[in-house]
Amino acid sequence: MVLFGLTGEGWMVYSFIVVYCLGGFAGPTLQGLISNEVPDNAQGELQGALTSLISVTSIAGPLLFTWVLGVFSGVDAPFHLPGVSFFLGAILAGLSMFLVVRNLRKSAKS
């Protein structure tokens, strides 16, 4: 995502798309790892919680990222950085990855 934020020309995006699309494998893989950590009788609750989380982020994400883009690309911007939404997305994805890895290590030890 950081690379998308750094692009200055439209053609640059095409060189990053292939790598970015490989991230599509991450969602089902993580969902499978999380599913292995929950007992069989709680799978429905887990899937419901994950779907709810996806729904909330599908609503809040566009609102947050559009607002951030407006702040940093508008006339009164503290500094002009139209790729800031991608940088914020990368930071949030990195934080999520950190939390997942930490929790999976905890559960592997116990």
Chimera marker file (.cmm) of the C-alpha trace (Angstrom):
<marker_set name="trace">
<marker id="1" x="0.000" y="0.000" z="0.000" r="1" g="1" b="0" radius="0.5"/>
<marker id="2" x="2.896" y="2.315" z="0.680" r="1" g="1" b="0" radius="0.5"/>
<marker id="3" x="3.937" y="2.009" z="-2.959" r="1" g="1" b="0" radius="0.5"/>
<marker id="4" x="0.496" y="3.181" z="-4.096" r="1" g="1" b="0" radius="0.5"/>
<marker id="5" x="0.874" y="6.229" z="-1.864" r="1" g="1" b="0" radius="0.5"/>
<marker id="6" x="4.259" y="7.061" z="-3.400" r="1" g="1" b="0" radius="0.5"/>
<marker id="7" x="3.159" y="6.912" z="-7.033" r="1" g="1" b="0" radius="0.5"/>
<marker id="8" x="3.349" y="10.116" z="-8.975" r="1" g="1" b="0" radius="0.5"/>
<marker id="9" x="2.153" y="8.804" z="-12.335" r="1" g="1" b="0" radius="0.5"/>
<marker id="10" x="-0.791" y="6.615" z="-13.269" r="1" g="1" b="0" radius="0.5"/>
<marker id="11" x="1.315" y="4.009" z="-15.044" r="1" g="1" b="0" radius="0.5"/>
<marker id="12" x="3.197" y="3.256" z="-11.822" r="1" g="1" b="0" radius="0.5"/>
<marker id="13" x="0.071" y="1.753" z="-10.285" r="1" g="1" b="0" radius="0.5"/>
<marker id="14" x="0.085" y="-1.089" z="-12.814" r="1" g="1" b="0" radius="0.5"/>
<marker id="15" x="3.495" y="-2.265" z="-11.665" r="1" g="1" b="0" radius="0.5"/>
<marker id="16" x="2.240" y="-2.623" z="-8.066" r="1" g="1" b="0" radius="0.5"/>
<marker id="17" x="-1.139" y="-4.205" z="-8.813" r="1" g="1" b="0" radius="0.5"/>
<marker id="18" x="0.203" y="-7.739" z="-9.245" r="1" g="1" b="0" radius="0.5"/>
<marker id="19" x="1.931" y="-7.708" z="-5.866" r="1" g="1" b="0" radius="0.5"/>
<marker id="20" x="-1.066" y="-6.051" z="-4.194" r="1" g="1" b="0" radius="0.5"/>
<marker id="21" x="-3.475" y="-8.659" z="-5.614" r="1" g="1" b="0" radius="0.5"/>
<marker id="22" x="-1.482" y="-11.435" z="-3.941" r="1" g="1" b="0" radius="0.5"/>
<marker id="23" x="-2.766" y="-9.974" z="-0.667" r="1" g="1" b="0" radius="0.5"/>
<marker id="24" x="-6.148" y="-11.469" z="-1.574" r="1" g="1" b="0" radius="0.5"/>
<marker id="25" x="-4.839" y="-14.789" z="-0.276" r="1" g="1" b="0" radius="0.5"/>
<marker id="26" x="-4.298" y="-13.317" z="3.184" r="1" g="1" b="0" radius="0.5"/>
<marker id="27" x="-7.962" y="-12.983" z="4.186" r="1" g="1" b="0" radius="0.5"/>
<marker id="28" x="-9.015" y="-16.619" z="3.762" r="1" g="1" b="0" radius="0.5"/>
<marker id="29" x="-5.687" y="-17.821" z="5.181" r="1" g="1" b="0" radius="0.5"/>
<marker id="30" x="-6.056" y="-15.714" z="8.318" r="1" g="1" b="0" radius="0.5"/>
<marker id="31" x="-9.683" y="-16.750" z="8.668" r="1" g="1" b="0" radius="0.5"/>
<marker id="32" x="-8.580" y="-20.394" z="8.544" r="1" g="1" b="0" radius="0.5"/>
<marker id="33" x="-5.883" y="-19.825" z="11.183" r="1" g="1" b="0" radius="0.5"/>
<marker id="34" x="-8.352" y="-18.071" z="13.459" r="1" g="1" b="0" radius="0.5"/>
<marker id="35" x="-10.922" y="-20.819" z="12.872" r="1" g="1" b="0" radius="0.5"/>
<marker id="36" x="-8.402" y="-23.420" z="14.061" r="1" g="1" b="0" radius="0.5"/>
<marker id="37" x="-8.118" y="-21.594" z="17.397" r="1" g="1" b="0" radius="0.5"/>
<marker id="38" x="-11.844" y="-21.823" z="18.186" r="1" g="1" b="0" radius="0.5"/>
<marker id="39" x="-13.747" y="-24.965" z="19.267" r="1" g="1" b="0" radius="0.5"/>
<marker id="40" x="-16.158" y="-26.549" z="16.781" r="1" g="1" b="0" radius="0.5"/>
<marker id="41" x="-19.223" y="-25.421" z="18.735" r="1" g="1" b="0" radius="0.5"/>
<marker id="42" x="-18.137" y="-21.747" z="18.475" r="1" g="1" b="0" radius="0.5"/>
<marker id="43" x="-17.455" y="-21.597" z="14.723" r="1" g="1" b="0" radius="0.5"/>
<marker id="44" x="-20.745" y="-19.835" z="13.986" r="1" g="1" b="0" radius="0.5"/>
<marker id="45" x="-20.019" y="-17.129" z="16.548" r="1" g="1" b="0" radius="0.5"/>
<marker id="46" x="-16.539" y="-16.639" z="15.132" r="1" g="1" b="0" radius="0.5"/>
<marker id="47" x="-17.762" y="-16.335" z="11.554" r="1" g="1" b="0" radius="0.5"/>
<marker id="48" x="-20.501" y="-13.935" z="12.653" r="1" g="1" b="0" radius="0.5"/>
<marker id="49" x="-17.981" y="-11.798" z="14.534" r="1" g="1" b="0" radius="0.5"/>
<marker id="50" x="-15.624" y="-11.718" z="11.544" r="1" g="1" b="0" radius="0.5"/>
<marker id="51" x="-18.454" y="-10.797" z="9.186" r="1" g="1" b="0" radius="0.5"/>
<marker id="52" x="-19.586" y="-8.042" z="11.566" r="1" g="1" b="0" radius="0.5"/>
<marker id="53" x="-16.049" y="-6.694" z="11.728" r="1" g="1" b="0" radius="0.5"/>
<marker id="54" x="-15.824" y="-6.664" z="7.938" r="1" g="1" b="0" radius="0.5"/>
<marker id="55" x="-19.190" y="-4.858" z="7.738" r="1" g="1" b="0" radius="0.5"/>
<marker id="56" x="-18.172" y="-2.175" z="10.238" r="1" g="1" b="0" radius="0.5"/>
<marker id="57" x="-14.876" y="-1.538" z="8.480" r="1" g="1" b="0" radius="0.5"/>
<marker id="58" x="-16.669" y="-1.414" z="5.109" r="1" g="1" b="0" radius="0.5"/>
<marker id="59" x="-18.738" y="1.468" z="6.465" r="1" g="1" b="0" radius="0.5"/>
<marker id="60" x="-16.123" y="3.290" z="8.546" r="1" g="1" b="0" radius="0.5"/>
<marker id="61" x="-13.201" y="2.818" z="6.136" r="1" g="1" b="0" radius="0.5"/>
<marker id="62" x="-14.481" y="4.925" z="3.242" r="1" g="1" b="0" radius="0.5"/>
<marker id="63" x="-15.590" y="7.672" z="5.621" r="1" g="1" b="0" radius="0.5"/>
<marker id="64" x="-12.209" y="7.797" z="7.382" r="1" g="1" b="0" radius="0.5"/>
<marker id="65" x="-10.053" y="7.546" z="4.280" r="1" g="1" b="0" radius="0.5"/>
<marker id="66" x="-12.091" y="10.087" z="2.317" r="1" g="1" b="0" radius="0.5"/>
<marker id="67" x="-11.814" y="12.533" z="5.204" r="1" g="1" b="0" radius="0.5"/>
<marker id="68" x="-8.039" y="11.969" z="5.492" r="1" g="1" b="0" radius="0.5"/>
<marker id="69" x="-7.635" y="12.439" z="1.731" r="1" g="1" b="0" radius="0.5"/>
<marker id="70" x="-9.612" y="15.693" z="1.912" r="1" g="1" b="0" radius="0.5"/>
<marker id="71" x="-7.496" y="17.014" z="4.776" r="1" g="1" b="0" radius="0.5"/>
<marker id="72" x="-4.172" y="16.344" z="3.061" r="1" g="1" b="0" radius="0.5"/>
<marker id="73" x="-5.069" y="17.233" z="-0.515" r="1" g="1" b="0" radius="0.5"/>
<marker id="74" x="-7.258" y="20.282" z="0.027" r="1" g="1" b="0" radius="0.5"/>
<marker id="75" x="-6.341" y="23.938" z="-0.217" r="1" g="1" b="0" radius="0.5"/>
<marker id="76" x="-5.855" y="24.288" z="3.553" r="1" g="1" b="0" radius="0.5"/>
<marker id="77" x="-3.784" y="21.091" z="3.858" r="1" g="1" b="0" radius="0.5"/>
<marker id="78" x="-0.967" y="21.161" z="6.440" r="1" g="1" b="0" radius="0.5"/>
<marker id="79" x="1.146" y="19.636" z="3.666" r="1" g="1" b="0" radius="0.5"/>
<marker id="80" x="0.140" y="18.243" z="0.283" r="1" g="1" b="0" radius="0.5"/>
<marker id="81" x="0.165" y="14.432" z="0.379" r="1" g="1" b="0" radius="0.5"/>
<marker id="82" x="-2.605" y="12.862" z="-1.719" r="1" g="1" b="0" radius="0.5"/>
<marker id="83" x="-1.307" y="9.324" z="-0.987" r="1" g="1" b="0" radius="0.5"/>
<marker id="84" x="-1.880" y="9.674" z="2.747" r="1" g="1" b="0" radius="0.5"/>
<marker id="85" x="-4.888" y="7.320" z="2.664" r="1" g="1" b="0" radius="0.5"/>
<marker id="86" x="-2.639" y="4.531" z="1.435" r="1" g="1" b="0" radius="0.5"/>
<marker id="87" x="-0.071" y="5.280" z="4.128" r="1" g="1" b="0" radius="0.5"/>
<marker id="88" x="-2.775" y="5.167" z="6.802" r="1" g="1" b="0" radius="0.5"/>
<marker id="89" x="-4.047" y="1.887" z="5.354" r="1" g="1" b="0" radius="0.5"/>
<marker id="90" x="-0.529" y="0.439" z="5.500" r="1" g="1" b="0" radius="0.5"/>
<marker id="91" x="-0.141" y="1.548" z="9.123" r="1" g="1" b="0" radius="0.5"/>
<marker id="92" x="-3.480" y="-0.015" z="10.104" r="1" g="1" b="0" radius="0.5"/>
<marker id="93" x="-2.658" y="-3.240" z="8.214" r="1" g="1" b="0" radius="0.5"/>
<marker id="94" x="0.742" y="-3.409" z="9.929" r="1" g="1" b="0" radius="0.5"/>
<marker id="95" x="-0.858" y="-2.886" z="13.337" r="1" g="1" b="0" radius="0.5"/>
<marker id="96" x="-3.388" y="-5.619" z="12.583" r="1" g="1" b="0" radius="0.5"/>
<marker id="97" x="-0.625" y="-7.981" z="11.497" r="1" g="1" b="0" radius="0.5"/>
<marker id="98" x="1.287" y="-7.284" z="14.707" r="1" g="1" b="0" radius="0.5"/>
<marker id="99" x="-1.782" y="-8.054" z="16.841" r="1" g="1" b="0" radius="0.5"/>
<marker id="100" x="-2.550" y="-11.259" z="14.950" r="1" g="1" b="0" radius="0.5"/>
<marker id="101" x="1.011" y="-12.560" z="15.170" r="1" g="1" b="0" radius="0.5"/>
<marker id="102" x="1.220" y="-11.716" z="18.877" r="1" g="1" b="0" radius="0.5"/>
<marker id="103" x="-2.047" y="-13.477" z="19.659" r="1" g="1" b="0" radius="0.5"/>
<marker id="104" x="-1.202" y="-16.526" z="17.547" r="1" g="1" b="0" radius="0.5"/>
<marker id="105" x="2.132" y="-16.863" z="19.366" r="1" g="1" b="0" radius="0.5"/>
<marker id="106" x="0.355" y="-16.657" z="22.726" r="1" g="1" b="0" radius="0.5"/>
<marker id="107" x="-2.098" y="-19.376" z="21.747" r="1" g="1" b="0" radius="0.5"/>
<marker id="108" x="0.682" y="-21.581" z="20.358" r="1" g="1" b="0" radius="0.5"/>
<marker id="109" x="2.500" y="-21.458" z="23.696" r="1" g="1" b="0" radius="0.5"/>
<marker id="110" x="-0.573" y="-22.508" z="25.676" r="1" g="1" b="0" radius="0.5"/>
<link id1="1" id2="2" r="1" g="1" b="0" radius="0.2"/>
<link id1="2" id2="3" r="1" g="1" b="0" radius="0.2"/>
<link id1="3" id2="4" r="1" g="1" b="0" radius="0.2"/>
<link id1="4" id2="5" r="1" g="1" b="0" radius="0.2"/>
<link id1="5" id2="6" r="1" g="1" b="0" radius="0.2"/>
<link id1="6" id2="7" r="1" g="1" b="0" radius="0.2"/>
<link id1="7" id2="8" r="1" g="1" b="0" radius="0.2"/>
<link id1="8" id2="9" r="1" g="1" b="0" radius="0.2"/>
<link id1="9" id2="10" r="1" g="1" b="0" radius="0.2"/>
<link id1="10" id2="11" r="1" g="1" b="0" radius="0.2"/>
<link id1="11" id2="12" r="1" g="1" b="0" radius="0.2"/>
<link id1="12" id2="13" r="1" g="1" b="0" radius="0.2"/>
<link id1="13" id2="14" r="1" g="1" b="0" radius="0.2"/>
<link id1="14" id2="15" r="1" g="1" b="0" radius="0.2"/>
<link id1="15" id2="16" r="1" g="1" b="0" radius="0.2"/>
<link id1="16" id2="17" r="1" g="1" b="0" radius="0.2"/>
<link id1="17" id2="18" r="1" g="1" b="0" radius="0.2"/>
<link id1="18" id2="19" r="1" g="1" b="0" radius="0.2"/>
<link id1="19" id2="20" r="1" g="1" b="0" radius="0.2"/>
<link id1="20" id2="21" r="1" g="1" b="0" radius="0.2"/>
<link id1="21" id2="22" r="1" g="1" b="0" radius="0.2"/>
<link id1="22" id2="23" r="1" g="1" b="0" radius="0.2"/>
<link id1="23" id2="24" r="1" g="1" b="0" radius="0.2"/>
<link id1="24" id2="25" r="1" g="1" b="0" radius="0.2"/>
<link id1="25" id2="26" r="1" g="1" b="0" radius="0.2"/>
<link id1="26" id2="27" r="1" g="1" b="0" radius="0.2"/>
<link id1="27" id2="28" r="1" g="1" b="0" radius="0.2"/>
<link id1="28" id2="29" r="1" g="1" b="0" radius="0.2"/>
<link id1="29" id2="30" r="1" g="1" b="0" radius="0.2"/>
<link id1="30" id2="31" r="1" g="1" b="0" radius="0.2"/>
<link id1="31" id2="32" r="1" g="1" b="0" radius="0.2"/>
<link id1="32" id2="33" r="1" g="1" b="0" radius="0.2"/>
<link id1="33" id2="34" r="1" g="1" b="0" radius="0.2"/>
<link id1="34" id2="35" r="1" g="1" b="0" radius="0.2"/>
<link id1="35" id2="36" r="1" g="1" b="0" radius="0.2"/>
<link id1="36" id2="37" r="1" g="1" b="0" radius="0.2"/>
<link id1="37" id2="38" r="1" g="1" b="0" radius="0.2"/>
<link id1="38" id2="39" r="1" g="1" b="0" radius="0.2"/>
<link id1="39" id2="40" r="1" g="1" b="0" radius="0.2"/>
<link id1="40" id2="41" r="1" g="1" b="0" radius="0.2"/>
<link id1="41" id2="42" r="1" g="1" b="0" radius="0.2"/>
<link id1="42" id2="43" r="1" g="1" b="0" radius="0.2"/>
<link id1="43" id2="44" r="1" g="1" b="0" radius="0.2"/>
<link id1="44" id2="45" r="1" g="1" b="0" radius="0.2"/>
<link id1="45" id2="46" r="1" g="1" b="0" radius="0.2"/>
<link id1="46" id2="47" r="1" g="1" b="0" radius="0.2"/>
<link id1="47" id2="48" r="1" g="1" b="0" radius="0.2"/>
<link id1="48" id2="49" r="1" g="1" b="0" radius="0.2"/>
<link id1="49" id2="50" r="1" g="1" b="0" radius="0.2"/>
<link id1="50" id2="51" r="1" g="1" b="0" radius="0.2"/>
<link id1="51" id2="52" r="1" g="1" b="0" radius="0.2"/>
<link id1="52" id2="53" r="1" g="1" b="0" radius="0.2"/>
<link id1="53" id2="54" r="1" g="1" b="0" radius="0.2"/>
<link id1="54" id2="55" r="1" g="1" b="0" radius="0.2"/>
<link id1="55" id2="56" r="1" g="1" b="0" radius="0.2"/>
<link id1="56" id2="57" r="1" g="1" b="0" radius="0.2"/>
<link id1="57" id2="58" r="1" g="1" b="0" radius="0.2"/>
<link id1="58" id2="59" r="1" g="1" b="0" radius="0.2"/>
<link id1="59" id2="60" r="1" g="1" b="0" radius="0.2"/>
<link id1="60" id2="61" r="1" g="1" b="0" radius="0.2"/>
<link id1="61" id2="62" r="1" g="1" b="0" radius="0.2"/>
<link id1="62" id2="63" r="1" g="1" b="0" radius="0.2"/>
<link id1="63" id2="64" r="1" g="1" b="0" radius="0.2"/>
<link id1="64" id2="65" r="1" g="1" b="0" radius="0.2"/>
<link id1="65" id2="66" r="1" g="1" b="0" radius="0.2"/>
<link id1="66" id2="67" r="1" g="1" b="0" radius="0.2"/>
<link id1="67" id2="68" r="1" g="1" b="0" radius="0.2"/>
<link id1="68" id2="69" r="1" g="1" b="0" radius="0.2"/>
<link id1="69" id2="70" r="1" g="1" b="0" radius="0.2"/>
<link id1="70" id2="71" r="1" g="1" b="0" radius="0.2"/>
<link id1="71" id2="72" r="1" g="1" b="0" radius="0.2"/>
<link id1="72" id2="73" r="1" g="1" b="0" radius="0.2"/>
<link id1="73" id2="74" r="1" g="1" b="0" radius="0.2"/>
<link id1="74" id2="75" r="1" g="1" b="0" radius="0.2"/>
<link id1="75" id2="76" r="1" g="1" b="0" radius="0.2"/>
<link id1="76" id2="77" r="1" g="1" b="0" radius="0.2"/>
<link id1="77" id2="78" r="1" g="1" b="0" radius="0.2"/>
<link id1="78" id2="79" r="1" g="1" b="0" radius="0.2"/>
<link id1="79" id2="80" r="1" g="1" b="0" radius="0.2"/>
<link id1="80" id2="81" r="1" g="1" b="0" radius="0.2"/>
<link id1="81" id2="82" r="1" g="1" b="0" radius="0.2"/>
<link id1="82" id2="83" r="1" g="1" b="0" radius="0.2"/>
<link id1="83" id2="84" r="1" g="1" b="0" radius="0.2"/>
<link id1="84" id2="85" r="1" g="1" b="0" radius="0.2"/>
<link id1="85" id2="86" r="1" g="1" b="0" radius="0.2"/>
<link id1="86" id2="87" r="1" g="1" b="0" radius="0.2"/>
<link id1="87" id2="88" r="1" g="1" b="0" radius="0.2"/>
<link id1="88" id2="89" r="1" g="1" b="0" radius="0.2"/>
<link id1="89" id2="90" r="1" g="1" b="0" radius="0.2"/>
<link id1="90" id2="91" r="1" g="1" b="0" radius="0.2"/>
<link id1="91" id2="92" r="1" g="1" b="0" radius="0.2"/>
<link id1="92" id2="93" r="1" g="1" b="0" radius="0.2"/>
<link id1="93" id2="94" r="1" g="1" b="0" radius="0.2"/>
<link id1="94" id2="95" r="1" g="1" b="0" radius="0.2"/>
<link id1="95" id2="96" r="1" g="1" b="0" radius="0.2"/>
<link id1="96" id2="97" r="1" g="1" b="0" radius="0.2"/>
<link id1="97" id2="98" r="1" g="1" b="0" radius="0.2"/>
<link id1="98" id2="99" r="1" g="1" b="0" radius="0.2"/>
<link id1="99" id2="100" r="1" g="1" b="0" radius="0.2"/>
<link id1="100" id2="101" r="1" g="1" b="0" radius="0.2"/>
<link id1="101" id2="102" r="1" g="1" b="0" radius="0.2"/>
<link id1="102" id2="103" r="1" g="1" b="0" radius="0.2"/>
<link id1="103" id2="104" r="1" g="1" b="0" radius="0.2"/>
<link id1="104" id2="105" r="1" g="1" b="0" radius="0.2"/>
<link id1="105" id2="106" r="1" g="1" b="0" radius="0.2"/>
<link id1="106" id2="107" r="1" g="1" b="0" radius="0.2"/>
<link id1="107" id2="108" r="1" g="1" b="0" radius="0.2"/>
<link id1="108" id2="109" r="1" g="1" b="0" radius="0.2"/>
<link id1="109" id2="110" r="1" g="1" b="0" radius="0.2"/>
</marker_set>
